[in-house]
Amino acid sequence: MLGAVGITILMSGCTPIGAAIGAGAMTATASQQEKGFDHVVSDSQIRLEINHLWFQSSEKVLMEVGLEVQEGRVLLTGLVEDPEIRSKAVALAWQADGVKEVINEIEVGDDETTSDLAHDFWITTQLNTAILLDQKVSSIDYSVDTVDQVVYLMGVARSQAELERVIGHAKSISYVRRVVSHVRVKAAPQPAS
């Protein structure tokens, strides 16, 4: 297994300066996220391993399937023409060490058009901006992916109210057909006994 520095070197290039900057950014980001540094490192390892498995198996899987990893939970999204690609992506995702759950949101159908891709990109950008500017939302704890105008949310919400704000932002964006949330609401601290 790769350590945090090894992952950072792979993710940021091979230069020592790039590795140092990447390690610093990873540490700073992890300290601000609800899930913590250990989960960020573990999730990065899972992501690397799945991408490696996909790359070894089929370039089509790597190119056509979206991947988000949060706390060992893997969200797969995308629109693929061949059901075999969908099956292969899911089976390989389960092979990565540390995977606790694979959420399969891959749809089988015709390729998206350029305008569909533009709408998806626009929706994702609008939602990321909205939650970044909302002071009542910890935007760093959310991942957003849009496929065929369906918004997929992944992450850890500090409260149900925060999650509802994020979903509300998503629903208010033009072209959004549906919002699918795979966000875990952080458990309230247990009272001291």
Contacts in CASP RR format, 6 or more apart in sequence:
PFRMAT RR
TARGET T0000
AUTHOR 0000-0000-0000
METHOD contacts of the structure
MODEL  1
MLGAVGITILMSGCTPIGAAIGAGAMTATASQQEKGFDHVVSDSQIRLEI
NHLWFQSSEKVLMEVGLEVQEGRVLLTGLVEDPEIRSKAVALAWQADGVK
EVINEIEVGDDETTSDLAHDFWITTQLNTAILLDQKVSSIDYSVDTVDQV
VYLMGVARSQAELERVIGHAKSISYVRRVVSHVRVKAAPQPAS
1 45 0 8 1.000
1 97 0 8 1.000
2 10 0 8 1.000
2 45 0 8 1.000
2 48 0 8 1.000
3 41 0 8 1.000
3 45 0 8 1.000
4 23 0 8 1.000
4 26 0 8 1.000
4 27 0 8 1.000
4 37 0 8 1.000
4 41 0 8 1.000
4 44 0 8 1.000
5 19 0 8 1.000
5 23 0 8 1.000
6 19 0 8 1.000
7 26 0 8 1.000
7 41 0 8 1.000
7 44 0 8 1.000
7 45 0 8 1.000
7 48 0 8 1.000
8 19 0 8 1.000
8 22 0 8 1.000
8 23 0 8 1.000
8 24 0 8 1.000
8 26 0 8 1.000
9 19 0 8 1.000
10 48 0 8 1.000
11 22 0 8 1.000
11 44 0 8 1.000
11 48 0 8 1.000
12 18 0 8 1.000
12 19 0 8 1.000
12 21 0 8 1.000
12 22 0 8 1.000
13 19 0 8 1.000
26 40 0 8 1.000
26 41 0 8 1.000
26 44 0 8 1.000
27 37 0 8 1.000
29 40 0 8 1.000
29 140 0 8 1.000
30 36 0 8 1.000
30 37 0 8 1.000
30 39 0 8 1.000
30 40 0 8 1.000
30 41 0 8 1.000
31 37 0 8 1.000
32 138 0 8 1.000
32 140 0 8 1.000
33 39 0 8 1.000
33 40 0 8 1.000
33 140 0 8 1.000
33 141 0 8 1.000
33 156 0 8 1.000
34 138 0 8 1.000
34 141 0 8 1.000
34 156 0 8 1.000
34 158 0 8 1.000
34 186 0 8 1.000
35 43 0 8 1.000
35 70 0 8 1.000
35 71 0 8 1.000
35 141 0 8 1.000
35 155 0 8 1.000
35 156 0 8 1.000
39 70 0 8 1.000
39 71 0 8 1.000
39 72 0 8 1.000
42 72 0 8 1.000
42 98 0 8 1.000
43 69 0 8 1.000
43 70 0 8 1.000
43 71 0 8 1.000
43 72 0 8 1.000
44 69 0 8 1.000
45 97 0 8 1.000
45 98 0 8 1.000
46 69 0 8 1.000
46 72 0 8 1.000
46 74 0 8 1.000
46 96 0 8 1.000
46 97 0 8 1.000
46 98 0 8 1.000
46 99 0 8 1.000
47 67 0 8 1.000
47 69 0 8 1.000
49 95 0 8 1.000
49 96 0 8 1.000
49 97 0 8 1.000
50 67 0 8 1.000
50 69 0 8 1.000
50 74 0 8 1.000
50 92 0 8 1.000
50 93 0 8 1.000
50 96 0 8 1.000
50 99 0 8 1.000
51 62 0 8 1.000
51 67 0 8 1.000
53 92 0 8 1.000
53 93 0 8 1.000
53 95 0 8 1.000
53 96 0 8 1.000
54 61 0 8 1.000
54 62 0 8 1.000
54 65 0 8 1.000
54 89 0 8 1.000
54 92 0 8 1.000
55 62 0 8 1.000
57 88 0 8 1.000
57 92 0 8 1.000
58 85 0 8 1.000
58 88 0 8 1.000
60 80 0 8 1.000
60 82 0 8 1.000
60 85 0 8 1.000
61 85 0 8 1.000
61 88 0 8 1.000
61 89 0 8 1.000
61 92 0 8 1.000
64 78 0 8 1.000
64 79 0 8 1.000
64 80 0 8 1.000
64 85 0 8 1.000
65 76 0 8 1.000
65 77 0 8 1.000
65 78 0 8 1.000
65 80 0 8 1.000
65 85 0 8 1.000
65 86 0 8 1.000
65 89 0 8 1.000
65 106 0 8 1.000
66 76 0 8 1.000
66 77 0 8 1.000
66 78 0 8 1.000
66 145 0 8 1.000
67 74 0 8 1.000
67 75 0 8 1.000
67 76 0 8 1.000
67 77 0 8 1.000
67 93 0 8 1.000
68 74 0 8 1.000
68 75 0 8 1.000
68 77 0 8 1.000
68 143 0 8 1.000
68 145 0 8 1.000
68 152 0 8 1.000
68 154 0 8 1.000
69 75 0 8 1.000
70 143 0 8 1.000
70 154 0 8 1.000
70 155 0 8 1.000
70 156 0 8 1.000
70 184 0 8 1.000
71 100 0 8 1.000
71 155 0 8 1.000
71 156 0 8 1.000
71 184 0 8 1.000
72 98 0 8 1.000
72 99 0 8 1.000
72 100 0 8 1.000
72 101 0 8 1.000
73 100 0 8 1.000
73 101 0 8 1.000
73 103 0 8 1.000
73 154 0 8 1.000
73 182 0 8 1.000
73 184 0 8 1.000
74 93 0 8 1.000
74 96 0 8 1.000
74 99 0 8 1.000
74 101 0 8 1.000
74 102 0 8 1.000
74 103 0 8 1.000
75 103 0 8 1.000
75 105 0 8 1.000
75 143 0 8 1.000
75 145 0 8 1.000
75 152 0 8 1.000
75 154 0 8 1.000
75 182 0 8 1.000
76 89 0 8 1.000
76 90 0 8 1.000
76 93 0 8 1.000
76 102 0 8 1.000
76 103 0 8 1.000
76 104 0 8 1.000
76 105 0 8 1.000
76 106 0 8 1.000
77 105 0 8 1.000
77 106 0 8 1.000
77 145 0 8 1.000
77 147 0 8 1.000
77 152 0 8 1.000
78 105 0 8 1.000
78 106 0 8 1.000
78 107 0 8 1.000
78 147 0 8 1.000
78 148 0 8 1.000
79 106 0 8 1.000
79 107 0 8 1.000
79 108 0 8 1.000
79 109 0 8 1.000
79 110 0 8 1.000
79 111 0 8 1.000
79 112 0 8 1.000
79 147 0 8 1.000
79 148 0 8 1.000
80 86 0 8 1.000
80 89 0 8 1.000
80 106 0 8 1.000
80 107 0 8 1.000
80 108 0 8 1.000
80 109 0 8 1.000
81 108 0 8 1.000
81 109 0 8 1.000
81 110 0 8 1.000
81 111 0 8 1.000
82 108 0 8 1.000
83 108 0 8 1.000
85 106 0 8 1.000
86 104 0 8 1.000
86 106 0 8 1.000
86 108 0 8 1.000
89 106 0 8 1.000
90 102 0 8 1.000
90 104 0 8 1.000
90 106 0 8 1.000
93 99 0 8 1.000
93 102 0 8 1.000
94 102 0 8 1.000
103 182 0 8 1.000
105 147 0 8 1.000
105 152 0 8 1.000
105 180 0 8 1.000
107 147 0 8 1.000
107 148 0 8 1.000
112 120 0 8 1.000
112 147 0 8 1.000
112 148 0 8 1.000
116 148 0 8 1.000
116 149 0 8 1.000
119 146 0 8 1.000
119 149 0 8 1.000
119 175 0 8 1.000
120 146 0 8 1.000
120 147 0 8 1.000
120 148 0 8 1.000
120 149 0 8 1.000
121 146 0 8 1.000
122 175 0 8 1.000
123 146 0 8 1.000
123 149 0 8 1.000
123 151 0 8 1.000
123 173 0 8 1.000
123 175 0 8 1.000
123 176 0 8 1.000
124 144 0 8 1.000
124 145 0 8 1.000
124 146 0 8 1.000
124 151 0 8 1.000
126 173 0 8 1.000
127 144 0 8 1.000
127 146 0 8 1.000
127 151 0 8 1.000
127 166 0 8 1.000
127 169 0 8 1.000
127 170 0 8 1.000
127 173 0 8 1.000
128 139 0 8 1.000
128 144 0 8 1.000
130 169 0 8 1.000
130 172 0 8 1.000
130 173 0 8 1.000
131 137 0 8 1.000
131 139 0 8 1.000
131 142 0 8 1.000
131 144 0 8 1.000
131 165 0 8 1.000
131 166 0 8 1.000
131 169 0 8 1.000
132 139 0 8 1.000
134 165 0 8 1.000
134 169 0 8 1.000
136 161 0 8 1.000
136 162 0 8 1.000
136 165 0 8 1.000
137 162 0 8 1.000
137 165 0 8 1.000
137 166 0 8 1.000
138 158 0 8 1.000
138 162 0 8 1.000
141 155 0 8 1.000
141 156 0 8 1.000
141 157 0 8 1.000
141 158 0 8 1.000
142 153 0 8 1.000
142 154 0 8 1.000
142 155 0 8 1.000
142 157 0 8 1.000
142 166 0 8 1.000
142 183 0 8 1.000
143 153 0 8 1.000
143 154 0 8 1.000
143 155 0 8 1.000
144 151 0 8 1.000
144 152 0 8 1.000
144 153 0 8 1.000
144 170 0 8 1.000
145 151 0 8 1.000
145 152 0 8 1.000
145 154 0 8 1.000
146 152 0 8 1.000
146 176 0 8 1.000
148 177 0 8 1.000
149 175 0 8 1.000
149 176 0 8 1.000
149 177 0 8 1.000
149 178 0 8 1.000
150 176 0 8 1.000
150 177 0 8 1.000
150 178 0 8 1.000
150 179 0 8 1.000
150 180 0 8 1.000
151 170 0 8 1.000
151 173 0 8 1.000
151 176 0 8 1.000
151 178 0 8 1.000
151 179 0 8 1.000
151 180 0 8 1.000
152 180 0 8 1.000
152 182 0 8 1.000
153 166 0 8 1.000
153 167 0 8 1.000
153 170 0 8 1.000
153 179 0 8 1.000
153 180 0 8 1.000
153 181 0 8 1.000
153 182 0 8 1.000
153 183 0 8 1.000
154 182 0 8 1.000
154 183 0 8 1.000
155 182 0 8 1.000
155 183 0 8 1.000
155 184 0 8 1.000
156 183 0 8 1.000
156 184 0 8 1.000
156 185 0 8 1.000
156 186 0 8 1.000
157 163 0 8 1.000
157 166 0 8 1.000
157 183 0 8 1.000
157 184 0 8 1.000
157 185 0 8 1.000
157 186 0 8 1.000
158 186 0 8 1.000
159 185 0 8 1.000
159 186 0 8 1.000
160 185 0 8 1.000
163 181 0 8 1.000
163 183 0 8 1.000
163 185 0 8 1.000
166 183 0 8 1.000
167 179 0 8 1.000
167 181 0 8 1.000
168 179 0 8 1.000
170 176 0 8 1.000
170 179 0 8 1.000
171 179 0 8 1.000
END
